[in-house]
Amino acid sequence: MNDVSPHTTTRATVVRAGYKTTFIALPDWFCGQVLVPVETWIIMTATRKRREDLPGTELWVRARLDARTEFALALQEWEPLTPPRQRRPAAIIPPEERRSTAS
């Protein structure tokens, strides 16, 4: 029987980015209190950002969240976290883009 848990998609936040190692926090793993080392090139490739711009960057990553060590997380499939599209207030929507509610 295989005791390995499945991967779960979770959010990761870059805390510190060094030349070789970047430290990330996973809020769903030990409440983000334990920083996880990741090779910086992996994060730079996933985000298409320079190392200097990485701190504060959020990503999606698949991890084994029941892991007891950072190695056992088996992080994979890094994707940039894209915020949901926000609605613009009606006052700044050009008239040609507004829907007419009058019949």
Residue frames relative to the residue before (quaternion, step in Angstrom):
aa qw qx qy qz dx dy dz
M 1.0000 0.0000 0.0000 0.0000 0.00 0.00 0.00
N 0.3730 -0.7327 0.5333 0.1991 3.56 -1.01 0.87
D 0.2169 -0.8075 0.5404 0.0942 3.59 -0.66 1.14
V 0.4735 0.6748 -0.4408 0.3551 3.59 1.26 0.15
S 0.3768 -0.7371 0.5170 0.2176 3.56 -0.81 1.02
P 0.5439 -0.6112 0.4515 0.3560 3.58 -1.17 0.45
H 0.5468 -0.5959 0.4742 0.3480 3.52 -1.27 0.39
T 0.1642 -0.7553 0.6297 0.0769 3.53 -1.21 0.71
T 0.4203 -0.6803 0.5304 0.2814 3.57 -1.03 0.73
T 0.0573 0.8000 -0.5884 0.1022 3.54 -0.82 1.07
R 0.5315 -0.6276 0.4730 0.3161 3.56 -1.28 0.33
A 0.0984 -0.7720 0.6265 0.0424 3.55 -1.12 0.79
T 0.1406 -0.7817 0.6035 0.0704 3.57 -1.05 0.78
V 0.3866 -0.7062 0.5432 0.2385 3.58 -0.86 0.99
V 0.2118 -0.7849 0.5751 0.0911 3.55 -0.79 1.09
R 0.7933 -0.0534 0.0822 0.6008 3.57 0.92 -0.95
A 0.1305 -0.8002 0.5833 0.0497 3.57 -0.92 0.92
G 0.1003 -0.7936 0.5995 0.0275 3.55 -0.60 1.17
Y 0.7252 -0.4288 0.3033 0.4452 3.56 -1.30 0.02
K 0.7959 0.2403 -0.1246 0.5415 3.59 0.98 -0.81
T 0.8086 0.2036 -0.0710 0.5474 3.58 1.00 -0.84
T 0.1450 -0.7541 0.6368 0.0695 3.52 -1.07 0.88
F 0.2445 -0.7672 0.5749 0.1454 3.58 -0.99 0.79
I 0.0924 -0.8025 0.5894 0.0081 3.54 -0.84 1.06
A 0.2840 -0.7113 0.6132 0.1935 3.53 -1.31 0.45
L 0.1640 -0.7514 0.6331 0.0871 3.54 -1.06 0.85
P 0.3526 -0.7751 0.4788 0.2135 3.63 -0.25 1.19
D 0.6974 0.4672 -0.2773 0.4673 3.60 1.11 -0.59
W 0.6852 0.3928 -0.2776 0.5470 3.61 1.29 0.05
F 0.8176 -0.1410 0.0205 0.5579 3.57 -0.41 1.26
C 0.5937 -0.6277 0.3288 0.3813 3.56 1.09 0.88
G 0.6447 -0.5534 0.3159 0.4224 3.58 1.12 0.63
Q 0.4678 0.7127 -0.4177 0.3142 3.59 1.28 0.10
V 0.7103 0.3725 -0.2384 0.5477 3.60 1.20 -0.49
L 0.2995 -0.7659 0.5435 0.1681 3.57 -0.66 1.11
V 0.2636 -0.7725 0.5677 0.1071 3.52 -1.03 0.94
P 0.3277 -0.7483 0.5371 0.2099 3.61 -0.77 0.98
V 0.0057 -0.7634 0.6450 -0.0350 3.54 -1.05 0.91
E 0.5319 -0.6077 0.4658 0.3617 3.59 -1.05 0.64
T 0.5366 -0.6757 0.4093 0.2964 3.56 -0.78 1.08
W 0.6316 0.5525 -0.3515 0.4151 3.61 0.92 -0.79
I 0.5981 0.5644 -0.3661 0.4355 3.62 1.09 -0.62
I 0.6922 0.4632 -0.2719 0.4820 3.58 0.90 -0.95
M 0.6385 0.5257 -0.3276 0.4568 3.59 0.99 -0.80
T 0.6563 0.5059 -0.3073 0.4679 3.58 0.98 -0.81
A 0.6794 0.5029 -0.2908 0.4483 3.59 0.91 -0.91
T 0.7717 0.3674 -0.1837 0.4855 3.59 0.97 -0.86
R 0.2773 -0.7666 0.5142 0.2666 3.57 1.25 -0.51
K 0.4932 0.6262 -0.4397 0.4140 3.55 1.06 0.85
R 0.5276 -0.5859 0.5032 0.3538 3.54 -1.30 0.38
R 0.6584 -0.5219 0.3619 0.4040 3.57 -1.17 0.52
E 0.6503 0.5414 -0.3189 0.4270 3.59 0.95 -0.84
D 0.7119 0.4555 -0.2455 0.4748 3.59 1.16 -0.59
L 0.5027 0.7115 -0.3940 0.2929 3.61 1.24 -0.11
P 0.6127 0.5630 -0.4004 0.3838 3.68 0.81 -0.75
G 0.7793 0.2812 -0.2540 0.4990 3.55 -0.88 1.05
T 0.5170 0.6430 -0.4133 0.3852 3.59 1.25 -0.27
E 0.1963 -0.7752 0.5911 0.1056 3.56 -1.01 0.84
L 0.0621 -0.7954 0.6029 -0.0083 3.53 -1.08 0.85
W 0.3853 -0.6226 0.6046 0.3137 3.51 -1.39 0.14
V 0.0529 0.7770 -0.6261 0.0394 3.56 -1.07 0.74
R 0.3590 -0.6990 0.5660 0.2493 3.56 -1.16 0.57
A 0.0520 0.8072 -0.5777 0.1091 3.56 -0.82 1.07
R 0.4176 -0.6325 0.5797 0.2992 3.51 -1.34 0.35
L 0.2228 -0.8519 0.4642 0.0951 3.56 0.01 1.33
D 0.6268 0.5032 -0.3663 0.4687 3.61 1.20 -0.07
A 0.3654 0.7501 -0.4719 0.2847 3.60 1.30 0.20
R 0.3472 -0.7375 0.5444 0.1980 3.54 -1.16 0.63
T 0.7515 0.2318 -0.1660 0.5950 3.57 1.28 -0.25
E 0.6256 -0.5499 0.3871 0.3956 3.56 -1.20 0.42
F 0.6113 0.5511 -0.3560 0.4425 3.60 1.07 -0.63
A 0.6782 0.5049 -0.2853 0.4514 3.59 0.99 -0.85
L 0.4864 0.6517 -0.4437 0.3767 3.63 1.22 -0.18
A 0.1217 -0.8372 0.5187 0.1232 3.57 1.17 -0.67
L 0.0105 0.8527 -0.5203 0.0463 3.57 0.82 1.07
Q 0.1299 0.7881 -0.5896 0.1203 3.55 -1.00 0.90
E 0.8233 0.2773 -0.1977 0.4541 3.55 -1.37 0.27
W 0.0562 0.8235 -0.5552 0.1020 3.57 0.63 1.17
E 0.0338 0.7801 -0.6225 0.0531 3.59 -0.96 0.93
P 0.4953 -0.6361 0.4826 0.3423 3.62 -0.97 0.72
L 0.3955 -0.6853 0.5550 0.2567 3.56 -1.04 0.76
T 0.1261 -0.7915 0.5948 0.0618 3.55 -0.63 1.08
P 0.4203 -0.7172 0.4895 0.2633 3.59 -0.71 1.02
P 0.5740 -0.5780 0.4341 0.3848 3.60 -1.10 0.53
R 0.5419 -0.6260 0.4498 0.3351 3.53 -1.06 0.73
Q 0.2842 -0.7765 0.5432 0.1456 3.55 -0.83 1.02
R 0.4648 -0.6589 0.5174 0.2867 3.55 -1.12 0.70
R 0.3737 -0.6900 0.5697 0.2445 3.52 -1.09 0.76
P 0.5309 -0.5999 0.4738 0.3658 3.60 -1.05 0.62
A 0.6245 -0.5798 0.3786 0.3613 3.59 -1.08 0.76
A 0.6039 0.5945 -0.3592 0.3910 3.59 1.06 -0.69
I 0.7649 0.3396 -0.2163 0.5028 3.62 1.06 -0.55
I 0.4995 0.6094 -0.4533 0.4167 3.60 1.23 0.18
P 0.4629 -0.6880 0.4752 0.2942 3.58 -0.70 1.02
P 0.6199 -0.5908 0.3673 0.3630 3.61 -1.02 0.80
E 0.6574 0.5263 -0.3246 0.4307 3.59 0.99 -0.73
E 0.6718 0.4714 -0.2987 0.4871 3.60 1.25 -0.34
R 0.5715 0.5994 -0.3870 0.4054 3.60 1.21 -0.31
R 0.4183 -0.6799 0.5459 0.2545 3.51 -1.15 0.72
S 0.3822 -0.7017 0.5476 0.2483 3.51 -1.00 0.75
T 0.2273 -0.7831 0.5664 0.1195 3.57 -0.80 1.04
A 0.5578 0.5985 -0.3967 0.4162 3.58 1.22 -0.19
S 0.3437 -0.7516 0.5265 0.1993 3.59 -0.99 0.81
